[in-house]
Amino acid sequence: MKNTVLIIFLLSFLISCSKKIEKPNIVFVFADQWRAQSMGYAGNPDVKTPNLDKLALEGVCFSNAVSTSPVCTPYRAMLLTGKYVLKNGMFMNDISLEPDSESFAKLFKRRGYQTAYIGKWHLDGNGRSSFIPKERRQGFDYWKVLECSHSYNNSKYWGNDDELHTWEGYDAEAQTYDAIAYIEKHSKGKDPFCLMLSWGPPHAPYKTAPKEFQDLYENMDVQVRPNVPEDLIEETKAKLRGYYAHCSALDSYIRQLQEAIRRSNIEDNTIFVFTSDHGDMIASHGQMKKQRIYEESAKVPFIIKYPALLGKEGKKSDFLLNTLDILPTVLGMSGLNVPAGLDGEDITEVILGNKEDDRKAALVTCVQPFGQWSRDRGGREFRGIITKKNTYAQDLSGNWLLFDNVADPYQLNNLIGNPSFDKISKKLEELLSKELKRLKDDFLPGPSYLKKFGHMVDSTGTVPYKN
């Protein structure tokens, strides 16, 4: 009898251990140009995001997620490699990530994962509609991808068969259906999977979401942020209606993805992430698009849900999460070793409350202004940091911006030059200097880095792209 009890105990213990070491699936979903402020859970009274609001109550919702270099290609390269832009050379759009880079999918693939990428890539730099061969896919096996398109209806993609296909209808919806089919199939397999779903919206053009979502905002007198100039208010309202329509469409696909994960009985053991590569100014401070350190450009939504580890009750975190932290954290949460040489931090223990949050600042950079923020449009090199209270930035001439984001949430009052804030400015300068030193960033003019990495640009400092 005693032996029988002992055997049962040992079997129970072994089963318990096996559950603990089971590798989680990864579903990483990110949109293009969705700013943190355009969420119902963030206090926006106009945008309808009920499914993301629900997700925020089920996972860990970060209020201080910062895009380290708030523009498409640099963010994506840092996400995949875990390396700072001056280490992987990817500091502007339409350039090519080194095929031999150590990257997200390769790291998971070596640990027994199936890998998949669906949607926008923007890391190849050989033409926005060009074929991307297997050796440049960074370890992703299942592949339904186009380099870049902002034509969201009946857009093209290159498939696993290396043939060009068309997403039927609104591409984000079709891509989501494809991701759901992948989840349902691979949830039945013996190997865990790592799936990335990269949507093009809500990036402009703003008025191309499905009609049912545009109708939600057609007659709405949407609010604009107080930092939008008065002469741009009506134009901005029209843009916001289209932008929010995209947001609500994507929000509905979050529900479908969550339902598919539950239906496949893998919810507890799936790490689900929703985020964006950067924000969108949408006329705040009279500016458009991204690359800036202002809140509308640099702050992004970030929710991570993993019931087996993080529990089923959501929580809010004000940790200063940088793009570079994502890869090591997802690896750490998966129980996998984080390789040496990554520039971010595995913050799993901070999220679990087992380690003190000692992060003082999150870095934001622009190495070479280009495109919609070229020098002739006011673009400039900068290095800056965002803390839980302040935003501080330097350009090549020295101190450039200082905001008290608590007292001045719309960043209307630049405190540089105000003697009352000299001590704060000096402290933030020291924090920034320390972070740049850690990353071996000498903060040189952009052309120095163009020459170093061999990037060829036009007269505006932009890499010309081909369709």
Secondary structure, DSSP 8 states (H G I E B T S, - for coil): -HHHHHHHHHHHHHHHHHHHT---EEEEEEEES--TTSSTTTT-SS---HHHHHHHHHSEEES-EE-SS-SHHHHHHHHHH---HHHH---SSS----TT---HHHHHHTTT-EEEEEEE-----S-TT----GGGSTT--EEEEES-----BS-EEE-TTS-EEE--SBHHHHHHHHHHHHHHHHTTSSS-EEEEEEEEEESS-TT-S-HHHHTTTTT------TTS-GGGHHHHHHHHHHHHHHHHHHHHHHHHHHHHHHHTT-STTEEEEEEES----TTGGG--SSSS-SHHHHB--EEEE-HHHH-SS-EEE---EEGGGHHHHHHHHTT----TT-SS---HHHHTTSS------EEEEESS--GGG-GGGT---EEEEE-SSEEEEEETTEEEEEEETTT-TT-----TT-GGGHHHHHHHHHHHHHHHHHTT-----HHHHHHHHT----TTS------
